Amino acid sequence: MDIVGLDSLVFGVDDIGACATFLTDFGLTATAEAGVFEALDGTAIRLHRRDDPALPPALPSGSMLRETVYAVSSAAVLEDIRAEISRDRVVSEGADGSIGFTDDAGFALRFRTDRRRPVTLPGERVNIPGQPPLRGVNELGVSPEADLTPRTLSHVVYFVPDFARAEAFYAERLGFRTVDRFTDVGPFMRPAGTTEHHTLFLIQTPPQMTGIEHFSFHMAGPTGLMQAGARLSARGYQTFWGPGRHNMGSNWFWYFNCPMGCHAEYDADMDQHDDQWVPREMPPGPESSQSFLMQLRQKWAPMGPRPAPRGEAGATAPAGAVA
């Protein structure tokens, strides 16, 4: 089934104002349609009031994620999904021709023909000794005027009560492939229509925690990720994890707490895999979760008196340094 990736995530929230402010501070663009916040390609977060009767029922956990919407390549793919899923559950049809149903963990899903806009802007380019410059002469690598709008909705992560059952549903019913996995935790999965390392990650948790752990948007590159994360921090939002770089997927990451009851991630430079890739398995833990991890600190510049070696009397910190 040619499912090409995520289209949007739909949330039912109590404080639309706070959530809208976060999403615009995150870098998404508020559209003319109320409650819709887009990346450059039109993939989006959609906000509704928690009690909006148009939303699918909430999960028993109270998770604010109410629906995950995927894009497919054609109407024929929609019909293939409808035929497969209607064998054992109700499939609803939206006024726009989309179809909806619930997966085996209780998450509401919707599928629609792809409407994403092509993004033709260049990504981050680097100059490497021994190779022709990828960034030309007099072309700056860092600019305060850089466009930090996220490029596209990258992936979503679910807490599920039975990852093996959830994995089987996405693999056997919707054609997702497992790319890598953490032992006894869950798989990273991609649909057939993309080579992205993952658009879905499943994490085993107790049933009462079922819901969304985080969503992520791709940035143009690591520099854009770092600039966007620094900007969001400066606006008072709290880092949950990062910045750093993962092992599984190799993507740079920076996670923030967000008011939709989950975490929001910037990512950049994710691995791509085809069907020849052999899935890896790693035990969960700090060593397997990231290749490296950094910690944000206030900016400073070593322009004051040179500090004495550690332990010597009279050592002073550089001007502007944070103790």
ChimeraX attribute file (.defattr): number of C-alpha atoms within 10 A of each C-alpha:
attribute: neighborCount
match mode: 1-to-1
recipient: residues
	/A:1	17
	/A:2	20
	/A:3	25
	/A:4	20
	/A:5	27
	/A:6	24
	/A:7	25
	/A:8	22
	/A:9	22
	/A:10	21
	/A:11	25
	/A:12	24
	/A:13	22
	/A:14	16
	/A:15	14
	/A:16	18
	/A:17	11
	/A:18	13
	/A:19	19
	/A:20	22
	/A:21	14
	/A:22	20
	/A:23	20
	/A:24	14
	/A:25	16
	/A:26	25
	/A:27	21
	/A:28	26
	/A:29	19
	/A:30	18
	/A:31	12
	/A:32	8
	/A:33	8
	/A:34	10
	/A:35	20
	/A:36	22
	/A:37	22
	/A:38	24
	/A:39	22
	/A:40	19
	/A:41	17
	/A:42	22
	/A:43	29
	/A:44	26
	/A:45	22
	/A:46	20
	/A:47	25
	/A:48	21
	/A:49	16
	/A:50	19
	/A:51	12
	/A:52	11
	/A:53	9
	/A:54	8
	/A:55	16
	/A:56	18
	/A:57	17
	/A:58	20
	/A:59	18
	/A:60	12
	/A:61	11
	/A:62	16
	/A:63	20
	/A:64	23
	/A:65	26
	/A:66	25
	/A:67	23
	/A:68	19
	/A:69	21
	/A:70	21
	/A:71	24
	/A:72	24
	/A:73	17
	/A:74	13
	/A:75	14
	/A:76	13
	/A:77	18
	/A:78	22
	/A:79	12
	/A:80	13
	/A:81	21
	/A:82	19
	/A:83	11
	/A:84	14
	/A:85	18
	/A:86	12
	/A:87	9
	/A:88	7
	/A:89	11
	/A:90	12
	/A:91	16
	/A:92	14
	/A:93	14
	/A:94	11
	/A:95	6
	/A:96	8
	/A:97	13
	/A:98	17
	/A:99	20
	/A:100	22
	/A:101	21
	/A:102	17
	/A:103	15
	/A:104	15
	/A:105	19
	/A:106	16
	/A:107	22
	/A:108	21
	/A:109	17
	/A:110	22
	/A:111	24
	/A:112	22
	/A:113	21
	/A:114	18
	/A:115	13
	/A:116	16
	/A:117	12
	/A:118	9
	/A:119	11
	/A:120	7
	/A:121	9
	/A:122	8
	/A:123	13
	/A:124	17
	/A:125	14
	/A:126	11
	/A:127	12
	/A:128	10
	/A:129	7
	/A:130	6
	/A:131	7
	/A:132	9
	/A:133	12
	/A:134	12
	/A:135	14
	/A:136	12
	/A:137	7
	/A:138	6
	/A:139	9
	/A:140	8
	/A:141	13
	/A:142	11
	/A:143	11
	/A:144	7
	/A:145	6
	/A:146	12
	/A:147	13
	/A:148	20
	/A:149	20
	/A:150	27
	/A:151	23
	/A:152	26
	/A:153	27
	/A:154	25
	/A:155	22
	/A:156	21
	/A:157	20
	/A:158	24
	/A:159	23
	/A:160	28
	/A:161	19
	/A:162	19
	/A:163	21
	/A:164	15
	/A:165	13
	/A:166	21
	/A:167	23
	/A:168	16
	/A:169	16
	/A:170	19
	/A:171	17
	/A:172	11
	/A:173	14
	/A:174	18
	/A:175	19
	/A:176	25
	/A:177	22
	/A:178	25
	/A:179	24
	/A:180	21
	/A:181	21
	/A:182	19
	/A:183	12
	/A:184	14
	/A:185	19
	/A:186	25
	/A:187	26
	/A:188	23
	/A:189	24
	/A:190	27
	/A:191	26
	/A:192	19
	/A:193	16
	/A:194	17
	/A:195	18
	/A:196	21
	/A:197	25
	/A:198	28
	/A:199	22
	/A:200	22
	/A:201	23
	/A:202	25
	/A:203	23
	/A:204	19
	/A:205	17
	/A:206	11
	/A:207	14
	/A:208	14
	/A:209	18
	/A:210	23
	/A:211	27
	/A:212	22
	/A:213	20
	/A:214	21
	/A:215	21
	/A:216	22
	/A:217	24
	/A:218	25
	/A:219	28
	/A:220	21
	/A:221	19
	/A:222	22
	/A:223	19
	/A:224	24
	/A:225	25
	/A:226	23
	/A:227	17
	/A:228	23
	/A:229	25
	/A:230	18
	/A:231	16
	/A:232	18
	/A:233	16
	/A:234	11
	/A:235	12
	/A:236	8
	/A:237	17
	/A:238	13
	/A:239	21
	/A:240	14
	/A:241	16
	/A:242	22
	/A:243	25
	/A:244	21
	/A:245	23
	/A:246	20
	/A:247	15
	/A:248	22
	/A:249	19
	/A:250	18
	/A:251	21
	/A:252	28
	/A:253	27
	/A:254	25
	/A:255	21
	/A:256	22
	/A:257	17
	/A:258	20
	/A:259	19
	/A:260	24
	/A:261	18
	/A:262	17
	/A:263	20
	/A:264	24
	/A:265	27
	/A:266	27
	/A:267	30
	/A:268	26
	/A:269	19
	/A:270	21
	/A:271	14
	/A:272	14
	/A:273	17
	/A:274	14
	/A:275	11
	/A:276	6
	/A:277	11
	/A:278	11
	/A:279	14
	/A:280	13
	/A:281	16
	/A:282	16
	/A:283	13
	/A:284	14
	/A:285	9
	/A:286	10
	/A:287	12
	/A:288	15
	/A:289	17
	/A:290	19
	/A:291	15
	/A:292	15
	/A:293	16
	/A:294	11
	/A:295	9
	/A:296	12
	/A:297	9
	/A:298	9
	/A:299	8
	/A:300	11
	/A:301	9
	/A:302	12
	/A:303	10
	/A:304	12
	/A:305	11
	/A:306	12
	/A:307	14
	/A:308	12
	/A:309	10
	/A:310	9
	/A:311	7
	/A:312	9
	/A:313	8
	/A:314	10
	/A:315	13
	/A:316	15
	/A:317	15
	/A:318	16
	/A:319	14
	/A:320	13
	/A:321	15
	/A:322	10
	/A:323	5
